[in-house]
Amino acid sequence: MMQVISPFSSSVATVPFGKTIHISFLLITAWIWLSSVVSSFAELQHFQHPIKPDGSLSFLVVGDWGRKGLYNQSEVAFQMGLVGQKLDIDLVISTGDNFYEDGLTGVDDPAFNESFTTIYTAPSLKKQWYNVLGNHDYRGDVEAQLSHILREKDKRWLCLRSFILKAGDDTYDWKGVSPREDYLSNLLRDVDAALKKSNAEWKIVVGHHTIKSAGHHGVTKELVEQLVPILEANSVDMYINGHDHCLEHISDSNSQIQYLTSGGGSKAWRGDVHRWDPEELKLYYDGQGFMSMQMTQKQVHIAFYDIFGKVLHTWNISKELHSST
C-alpha cells in the first residue's frame, strides 16, 4: 500500500502493493512563515494508483521547472524521458514552482501547454504527475492548477495543496482562506495523525520549501522547530523538496531522515551554496537535473541526474538495517 497524502481539501492517493511493499507519501507542498492568511483543512480524499506486479515502485522527482522549455527545461525533460523508460517508472512527482514567474492566469493560460504538456512528451512520462504548489504558483490563479479543467486538458495532471506562504511584496491568491493560527494547528495535528495511522514500511514527506539545505534558502527554522519533531517521532524516512534550484542530498546525523532536494528542473543558481557538515552533505550540485527513486519492500535506490543524463550521485537504503551505504 502506498499513500500520497495532501493535508488540505484533497488528497490521499492509495496504491495497493499486495503483501510486497507499503509506502506512504505525505504531500504538504510549501511551508514558510506567513503574515497573511492561508487555507484550512478539509477531509482528505483518496486516489488509487497501480504499481508493478512484483510490488516495486519507480518514479522521478523534478521541481522548479515551468519556463516554457527555457533554461534547459527541455533538456531536463528529454533526459527524464530516457531515464523514465529505462526504469519503467510508475509516476512523477513535482516539488512545486510549476509555472514561472507568476503561476497561471487561469485554466486557459497557454503556459500550461507551453511549460507542461508540450515539454514532457516522452512516452515514459505519460504517467500520473503528482504536483505540489510552490510560492511562484501562488502569485497567479492558484485555483487554476487545482481545477479539474486542467486534468481534462491533460489527464496526467493532479495538483494538491497545503500551503503556508510569506506574502512579502508580491500579490498572492488566497481564495477560501482562514487565520494562519488555525491552519498551523490543523496542519501539525493532521500531519502527525496521518503519519501515526500509517503502517507503511516507507514514509516519505514531499514539500516545496527546504527544511535543511546548503543552498540559497538554507534552513527553514519554523519547519525545523515544528515539523521535524513530528517527522522524527513517526520514523519518516525521507523529506523531498524543491525551492532551492539545485540537486542536493543531506543525510541527517541526528535521525534516520534523508533530506533530498530536486529543484533543478530549469533555471539553476550557480555557486549559491553555503557551508555544511561534509559528513551530512552527500551531494550538492548547482546545475539542472532531476532525481529518481526505485523502491521495494526492503530497499530504496536513489539517483540524481544532470541534463546529459549523467548520474551524479546514488544512495541505497536498507529498511532491514535502517542504514545507508
Secondary structure, 3 states (H helix, E strand, C coil): CEEEECCCCCCEEEECCCCCCCEEEEEEECECCCCCEECCCCCCCEEECCCCCCCCEEEEEECCCCCCCCCCHHHHHHHHHHHHHHHCCCEEEECCCCCCCCCCCCCCCCHHHHHHHCCCCCHHHCCEEEECCCCCHHHCCHHHHHCHHHHHHCCCEEECCCCECCCCCCCCCCCCCEEHHHHHHHHHHHHHHHHHHCCCCEEEEEECCCCCCCCCCCCCHHHHHHCHHHHHHCCCCEEEECCCCCEEEEECCCCCCEEEEECCCCCCCCCCCCCCCCCCEEEEECCCEEEEEEECCCEEEEEEEECCCCEEEEEEEECCCCEEC
